[in-house]
């Protein structure tokens, strides 16, 4: 992995509560709140500037912009929710470009597991008893925040173990 273990360790304590909140809130309300997106961007702005080489940090903003444009197009044609697109864009700078294929594979796996687990859970009375009134139990759409947040966390955790690059 190209993201260094040191960098991932710096990001993890700040990213973890945001990513978990996004997963939880998307299941509860089927919404990823803008303040979660802005909080993740703020983490990259402040922590990233301290732990990444300046050029790497600066290029991260381009990846945010590219993913935001692609997400906006996908959202416009109904293939993705607006909150999902914004959160994916906020996640983009955290992913080293050389790790992109690994991250996309990780995202695909987490999405499949999250989807299956969510669909099974919402059919159980226990889930409805533990989380009554959650929007995602009743909506056809899948709460993609349940996959996006954990995917970023898993990527950063993997980088803490296998990361050895300078970024």
MIDOMI-62462 format. One record per atom (N, C-alpha, C): x, y, z; residue in one letter. Coordinates in steps of 0.2 Angstrom, whole numbers, padded with zeros to 4 digits, always signed. Layout:
XYZa/...
END
This chain:
+0004-0006+0000x/+0000+0000+0000x/+0004+0006+0000x/+0002+0011-0003x/+0006+0017-0004x/+0005+0022+0002x/-0001+0022+0005x/-0002+0026+0011x/+0002+0024+0016x/+0006+0028+0019x/+0010+0026+0025x/+0006+0024+0031x/+0009+0020+0035x/+0006+0018+0041x/+0005+0024+0046x/+0010+0028+0046x/+0010+0034+0050x/+0005+0038+0049x/+0004+0040+0042x/-0002+0044+0040x/-0008+0041+0042x/-0009+0035+0040x/-0016+0031+0042x/-0017+0032+0049x/-0012+0031+0053x/-0013+0031+0061x/-0015+0038+0063x/-0013+0043+0060x/-0015+0050+0061x/-0022+0051+0059x/-0024+0049+0054x/-0031+0050+0051x/-0036+0046+0055x/-0034+0040+0057x/-0039+0035+0060x/-0043+0038+0066x/-0040+0041+0071x/-0044+0044+0077x/-0049+0049+0075x/-0048+0053+0070x/-0052+0058+0067x/-0058+0056+0063x/-0056+0051+0058x/-0060+0048+0053x/-0065+0043+0056x/-0063+0040+0061x/-0067+0034+0064x/-0074+0037+0066x/-0075+0042+0070x/-0082+0044+0073x/-0086+0046+0067x/-0083+0050+0062x/-0087+0052+0056x/-0089+0047+0052x/-0085+0042+0051x/-0087+0036+0046x/-0092+0032+0050x/-0092+0031+0056x/-0097+0027+0060x/-0103+0031+0060x/-0103+0037+0061x/-0109+0042+0061x/-0112+0041+0054x/-0109+0042+0049x/-0112+0041+0042x/-0115+0035+0041x/-0112+0029+0043x/-0115+0023+0042x/-0122+0022+0046x/-0122+0025+0053x/-0127+0025+0057x/-0133+0029+0055x/-0131+0035+0053x/-0136+0040+0051x/-0139+0038+0044x/-0136+0035+0040x/-0139+0033+0034x/-0144+0028+0035x/-0142+0023+0039x/-0147+0018+0041x/-0153+0021+0044x/-0152+0025+0049x/-0158+0028+0053x/-0162+0033+0049x/-0159+0037+0045x/-0163+0043+0041x/-0162+0042+0034x/-0158+0037+0031x/-0157+0037+0024x/-0154+0044+0022x/-0150+0047+0026x/-0147+0053+0024x/-0140+0054+0027x/-0135+0056+0023x/-0129+0058+0025x/-0129+0065+0026x/-0128+0068+0032x/-0128+0075+0033x/-0122+0079+0031x/-0124+0085+0029x/-0118+0089+0026x/-0113+0090+0031x/-0115+0091+0038x/-0109+0092+0043x/-0105+0086+0043x/-0107+0080+0042x/-0102+0074+0042x/-0097+0075+0036x/-0100+0077+0030x/-0096+0078+0024x/-0090+0083+0026x/-0093+0089+0028x/-0088+0095+0030x/-0083+0093+0035x/-0085+0089+0040x/-0081+0087+0045x/-0075+0082+0042x/-0077+0078+0038x/-0072+0074+0035x/-0067+0078+0030x/-0070+0083+0027x/-0065+0088+0023x/-0061+0092+0028x/-0064+0094+0033x/-0060+0097+0038x/-0054+0093+0041x/-0055+0087+0042x/-0050+0082+0044x/-0044+0082+0039x/-0046+0081+0033x/-0041+0081+0028x/-0037+0088+0027x/-0041+0093+0028x/-0038+0100+0027x/-0033+0101+0033x/-0034+0099+0039x/-0030+0101+0045x/-0025+0095+0046x/-0027+0089+0047x/-0023+0083+0048x/-0018+0082+0042x/-0022+0082+0036x/-0018+0080+0030x/-0012+0085+0029x/-0013+0091+0030x/-0008+0096+0029x/-0002+0095+0034x/-0004+0092+0040x/+0002+0091+0045x/+0005+0084+0043x/+0002+0079+0040x/+0005+0073+0040x/+0007+0070+0033x/+0005+0074+0028x/+0006+0072+0021x/+0011+0077+0018x/+0015+0075+0013x/+0019+0080+0009x/+0015+0085+0006x/+0017+0091+0006x/+0012+0097+0003x/+0009+0095-0004x/+0014+0092-0008x/+0011+0091-0015x/+0006+0085-0015x/+0007+0080-0011x/+0002+0075-0010x/-0005+0078-0008x/-0004+0082-0002x/-0010+0085+0001x/-0014+0089-0005x/-0010+0093-0009x/-0013+0097-0014x/-0017+0093-0019x/-0014+0088-0021x/-0017+0083-0026x/-0023+0080-0024x/-0023+0079-0017x/-0029+0076-0014x/-0035+0080-0016x/-0035+0087-0016x/-0040+0091-0017x/-0043+0090-0024x/-0038+0089-0029x/-0041+0087-0036x/-0045+0081-0036x/-0043+0076-0032x/-0047+0069-0032x/-0053+0071-0029x/-0054+0075-0024x/-0060+0077-0021x/-0065+0080-0027x/-0062+0085-0030x/-0066+0088-0036x/-0068+0083-0041x/-0064+0079-0043x/-0066+0074-0048x/-0071+0069-0046x/-0070+0067-0040x/-0076+0062-0037x/-0082+0066-0036x/-0082+0072-0034x/-0088+0076-0033x/-0091+0077-0040x/-0088+0079-0045x/-0091+0080-0052x/-0094+0073-0054x/-0090+0068-0054x/-0093+0061-0056x/-0099+0059-0052x/-0099+0060-0045x/-0104+0059-0041x/-0110+0063-0042x/-0109+0070-0044x/-0115+0074-0046x/-0118+0071-0052x/-0114+0069-0057x/-0117+0066-0063x/-0121+0060-0061x/-0119+0056-0058x/-0122+0050-0056x/-0128+0051-0052x/-0128+0056-0047x/-0134+0058-0043x/-0139+0061-0048x/-0137+0065-0053x/-0142+0068-0057x/-0146+0063-0061x/-0143+0058-0063x/-0147+0053-0067x/-0150+0047-0062x/-0149+0048-0056x/-0153+0044-0051x/-0149+0037-0049x/-0143+0037-0051x/-0139+0031-0049x/-0136+0031-0042x/-0136+0037-0039x/-0133+0038-0033x/-0136+0043-0029x/-0136+0043-0022x/-0139+0048-0018x/-0134+0054-0018x/-0137+0060-0017x/-0133+0066-0017x/-0128+0066-0011x/-0130+0064-0005x/-0126+0063+0001x/-0120+0058+0000x/-0122+0052-0003x/-0117+0047-0005x/-0112+0050-0009x/-0114+0054-0014x/-0109+0057-0019x/-0104+0062-0015x/-0107+0066-0011x/-0103+0071-0007x/-0098+0068-0002x/-0101+0062+0001x/-0096+0059+0006x/-0091+0055+0002x/-0093+0052-0004x/-0087+0049-0008x/-0082+0054-0010x/-0084+0060-0012x/-0079+0065-0014x/-0075+0067-0008x/-0078+0068-0002x/-0074+0069+0004x/-0069+0064+0006x/-0071+0057+0005x/-0067+0052+0006x/-0061+0052+0001x/-0062+0054-0005x/-0057+0053-0010x/-0049+0055-0008x/-0048+0061-0005x/-0042+0063-0004x/-0038+0058+0001x/-0041+0055+0005x/-0038+0050+0010x/-0035+0044+0006x/-0037+0042+0000x/-0035+0036-0004x/-0029+0038-0008x/-0024+0035-0007x/-0018+0036-0011x/-0019+0034-0018x/-0018+0038-0023x/-0019+0036-0030x/-0017+0029-0032x/-0011+0027-0030x/-0008+0020-0031x/-0012+0015-0028x/-0016+0016-0023x/-0020+0011-0019x/-0028+0011-0022x/-0029+0015-0027x/-0036+0016-0030x/-0039+0009-0031x/-0036+0005-0035x/-0039-0002-0037x/-0040-0006-0031x/-0035-0006-0026x/-0036-0010-0020x/-0042-0007-0016x/-0043+0000-0016x/-0048+0003-0012x/-0055+0001-0016x/-0055+0001-0022x/-0061+0000-0026x/-0063-0007-0025x/-0059-0012-0025x/-0060-0019-0023x/-0063-0020-0016x/-0060-0016-0011x/-0062-0016-0004x/-0069-0013-0004x/-0070-0008-0007x/-0077-0005-0007x/-0082-0009-0010x/-0080-0013-0015x/-0085-0018-0018x/-0087-0023-0014x/-0082-0026-0010x/-0083-0031-0005x/-0087-0029+0000x/-0085-0023+0003x/-0089-0021+0009x/-0096-0019+0007x/-0097-0016+0001x/-0104-0015-0001x/-0108-0021-0002x/-0105-0027-0005x/-0109-0033-0005x/-0111-0036+0002x/-0106-0036+0006x/-0107-0038+0013x/-0112-0034+0017x/-0111-0027+0016x/-0116-0023+0020x/-0123-0024+0017x/-0124-0024+0010x/-0130-0025+0007x/-0134-0031+0010x/-0130-0037+0009x/-0133-0043+0012x/-0135-0043+0019x/-0130-0040+0023x/-0131-0040+0030x/-0137-0036+0032x/-0138-0030+0028x/-0143-0025+0029x/-0150-0028+0027x/-0150-0032+0022x/-0156-0035+0019x/-0159-0041+0024x/-0154-0044+0027x/-0156-0050+0032x/-0158-0046+0038x/-0154-0041+0041x/-0156-0038+0047x/-0163-0035+0047x/-0165-0032+0041x/-0171-0028+0041x/-0177-0033+0040x/-0176-0039+0039x/-0181-0044+0039x/-0182-0048+0046x/-0178-0046+0051x/-0179-0049+0058x/-0182-0044+0063x/-0186-0047+0067x/-0190-0043+0072x/-0185-0040+0077x/-0179-0043+0078x/-0174-0040+0083x/-0171-0034+0080x/-0170-0033+0074x/-0167-0027+0071x/-0173-0021+0072x/-0179-0023+0071x/-0184-0018+0072x/-0185-0016+0079x/-0184-0021+0083x/-0185-0019+0091x/-0179-0015+0093x/-0173-0017+0091x/-0167-0013+0093x/-0167-0006+0090x/-0169-0005+0084x/-0169+0001+0080x/-0176+0003+0077x/-0181+0004+0081x/-0187+0005+0078x/-0188+0012+0074x/-0191+0011+0069x/-0192+0017+0065x/-0187+0019+0060x/-0182+0015+0060x/-0176+0017+0055x/-0179+0017+0048x/-0177+0022+0044x/-0180+0023+0037x/-0177+0017+0033x/-0171+0015+0034x/-0168+0010+0030x/-0172+0003+0030x/-0176+0002+0035x/-0179-0004+0036x/-0185-0005+0031x/-0188+0001+0029x/-0194+0002+0025x/-0193+0004+0018x/-0187+0007+0016x/-0186+0010+0010x/-0182+0004+0005x/-0184+0005-0001x/-0181+0001-0006x/-0174+0002-0007x/-0172+0008-0007x/-0165+0010-0008x/-0160+0007-0002x/-0154+0006-0004x/-0149+0004+0001x/-0145+0010+0004x/-0144+0010+0010x/-0140+0016+0013x/-0133+0015+0012x/-0131+0018+0007x/-0124+0017+0005x/-0119+0019+0010x/-0121+0024+0014x/-0116+0026+0019x/-0114+0020+0024x/-0118+0015+0024x/-0116+0009+0028x/-0110+0005+0025x/-0109+0006+0018x/-0103+0004+0015x/-0097+0009+0014x/-0099+0015+0013x/-0094+0020+0012x/-0090+0021+0018x/-0093+0023+0024x/-0089+0024+0030x/-0085+0018+0032x/-0087+0012+0032x/-0083+0007+0034x/-0077+0005+0029x/-0079+0006+0023x/-0073+0005+0018x/-0067+0010+0019x/-0069+0016+0020x/-0063+0021+0022x/-0060+0018+0028x/-0063+0016+0033x/-0060+0014+0040x/-0056+0008+0038x/-0059+0003+0034x/-0055-0003+0033x/-0048-0001+0029x/-0049+0003+0024x/-0043+0005+0020x/-0038+0008+0025x/-0040+0013+0029x/-0035+0016+0034x/-0032+0011+0039x/-0036+0006+0041x/-0033+0001+0046x/-0028-0004+0042x/-0030-0006+0036x/-0025-0010+0032x/-0019-0006+0031x/-0019+0001+0029x/-0013+0005+0028x/-0009+0005+0035x/-0012+0005+0041x/-0008+0005+0047x/-0004-0002+0047x/-0006-0007+0044x/-0002-0013+0044x/+0002-0014+0038x/+0000-0013+0033x/+0003-0014+0026x/+0006-0008+0023x/+0005-0002+0025x/+0007+0004+0022x/+0014+0005+0023x/+0018+0007+0018x/+0025+0009+0019x/+0027+0014+0014x/+0023+0017+0011x/+0025+0022+0006x/+0026+0029+0010x/+0028+0034+0006x/+0029+0040+0009x/+0023+0045+0010x/+0018+0043+0006x/+0012+0047+0007x/+0007+0044+0012x/
END
